[in-house]
Amino acid sequence: MSTGGLNNLTASEITNLWNTYMNDSGAICHYKYQLNHVDDPDIKQILELALSISESHVKQIEGFFNQENYPVPHGFKLDEDVDVTAPRLFTDVYFLTTTSQMGENRSQ
């Protein structure tokens, strides 16, 4: 499918980029909520790193889609989908565990 872009991504490449964009935009919301509640400074550093990686992925994928003249997914938005001031539900260890699990799922 030619979209007038430079590289003409295949349907499976677009699908993978779209899924990664959706996962990372959701992860950004997830990490920002957790960073608003985390107490342990070591876990906070890990969450900040994970957030920066997800933000980097989203920016890169937006660039790919723009280069291909393909619509950028709406994704999850912090101001629309998450209330970071909502009461804390989980412990710092849970925050760390979910971050580890999210990283494992991305590498599959």
N, C-alpha and C positions, 0 to 999 in steps of 0.2 A: 504494500500500500504506500503510495507516494503522497506525502503531505507537504512537499515543497521544502522540507528541511534539508539539512546537510547530510545526515547519515541515514535517513529513512529506516527508523527502527521497525523491527518485526512485531507482529501482534504479541508474541510471547515475551519479548523484551518490554513492550509497553505494559503488559499485564504485571510483570515482575516489578517494574518501576512504580506502577500504580499501587500495588499491594505494599511495597516498601514505604511509599509516601504515606499511605493511610496508617500503617503500623507506627511509623516514626512520628507522625503528627499526633497520634493518640499517646505515644510514649512521652512526648513533650508535655502534654497536659498532666499526665501521670507524675512525671518527675517534678513539675512545678508545684503540684499539690504536696508531694512528699517533702520537697525542700522547704515548704512553708511550715512543716510540722516536725522535721527531724531534729533530734537533740545531740546525737553522737557526732562529733566533728569529723571523725574518720569516715563514717558512713556518708556524711554530708559531702565530703570530697568526692566520693565515688558517684553519688547521685549527680553532682555538678558535672563530672566528666561524662557520664551517660547522657545527660541533657545536652551537652555541647556536641556530642557525636550525633544525636538525633537531629539537632538543629542543623548541623552540617549536611547530613543526608538530605533533609528536606530542601535546603537551598540548592544542592547539587542536582537533585531530581527536577526541581522547578526549572533549572537551567537547561536540562536535557529536553524537557517538554517544550520550553520556549524556543529552543533551537530547532525543534521539529515542527514548530507551529501547531502543537497539539495542546488541547486544553489542560490546564493544571487542575488536579483534583481539589475539591473544596477542603477535604480533610477535616480533622478535628480542630476546633478553635477554643483557646482558653476562655475567652470571654463569652462564648456560646455554650460550651459543653461542660465546664468545670467551675466549681466554686472553691477556690483554694483556701478560703476562710472557713469552710465547713469544718465541723468538729473532727478531731483526729479519731480515726478508727483503728489504726494498726500501730504496731511497735516499730522501732528502728530496725530491728532484726528482720521483720517482715518486709520492710522497704528494701533491705539488702537482698533478701531472698528473691523477691519478685524481679529486681534488677538483674540478678544472675540468671534467672529463668528466661527473661526477655532476651538476654544476650545469647543464650543457648539456642532459642528458637530462630534467631536471625541467621545463625550459621548453618542451618539445615538446608 
